[in-house]
């Protein structure tokens, strides 16, 4: 079968299976097996199915994922997210713009201590959206602010996308975490600027009166101290501990989970249901990630044996002399992929094809990981997948279309500004890791 026809047929099968509603890990596994059969390598499938699933799941580096997920579950189920927003609400009393900006900052901070974008967005949708509405925000803009705040966990460490990228490319996960810090804060800043602009336009077009709200929301001193201490400690362990080399990313996840559990214990939230729900949700997400990893491993076998990366390099050989142009094209491709496919799956199915191209252009592999993570963050707030938007809409009952109208614009602005700056100034992602 001609090479072009083979690639076209496999691509067609992939999108047909995806549109049929199958889970992405099943699609990757099925397409990988079909591709191996089409290139005449069916006899090696039993060997791959016997070894690859175990080798994919047995990686020590992957232990980082369940530890950070467990930490996230303890934080969310202990009510710490709600307490954080209560503190923010009391600090920003009467200042409409400040409340919106602080909501986005809290979303980034919670992404740092939880690593769960969807859960953070859902929590902000429950506790932040009503307060934003009381302060005069339109419902759709309030939902968009909660969604973009939750999406920051895609880039703010501990990002599962960065962990998977590190596993596949054998890049130090600690260095990836530290490299994502500056771009993460850049995205946060751009989101806040977009929020102020959208707020000004919304007020001018259709002013919304601020509803009467209590001057202060009650929260005990014990809760305030506990929440602030656990937040500061976990952030210090994740950023400071990894940066100084005092702890590895896996150890940071373990220490963070223990600290979150102690906080829940102090706050009186630990009981049988707390433990069962936290462990169950952690296992569910971890198994989902591992299944995607196994499916992607078989898919990458097909990609390697089909020599697709080499053929792609030959096709675009002339463009490799213009790295900025290639990276600009990759930004568009990844942006489109993250709009339709879950982030972890995109990382795992594209790296086998694109990594050789990146290496041939002498692009820093660490920088590329941070770059992809930035685009993945945008995928959480763009249609039709937009998991952060779905989470906020589900808990706040605000229409998806109205939230997407704001978040899509936010995502395009970040793609142009932050991705453009990262391409022009790679040191934004590589400088901090170089000082570790």
Protein Blocks (a to p, Z undefined) as FASTA:
>chain_A
ZZklmmmmmmmmmmmmmmnopafklmmmmmmmmmmmmnopmmmmmmmmmmmmmmmmmpmk
lmmmmmmmmmmmmmmmnommmmmmmmmmmmmgoilklmmmmmmmmmmmmmmmnopaklmm
mmmmmmmmmmmmmnopafklmmmmmmmmmmmmmmmccdfklmmmmmmnopafklmmmmmm
mmmmmmmmmmmmmmmmmmmmmmmmmccddddddfbdcddfklmmmmmmmmmmmmmmmmmm
mmnomacfklmmmmmmmmmmmmmmmnopacfklmmmmmmmmmmmmmmmmmmmmmmmmmmm
mmmmnommmmmmmmmmmmmmmmmlmmmmmmmmmmmmmmmpcfklmmmmmmmmmmmmmmmn
opafklmmmmmmmmmmmmmmccfklmmlmmmmmmnopafklmmmmmmmmmmmmmmmmmmm
mmmmmmlmmmmmmmZZ
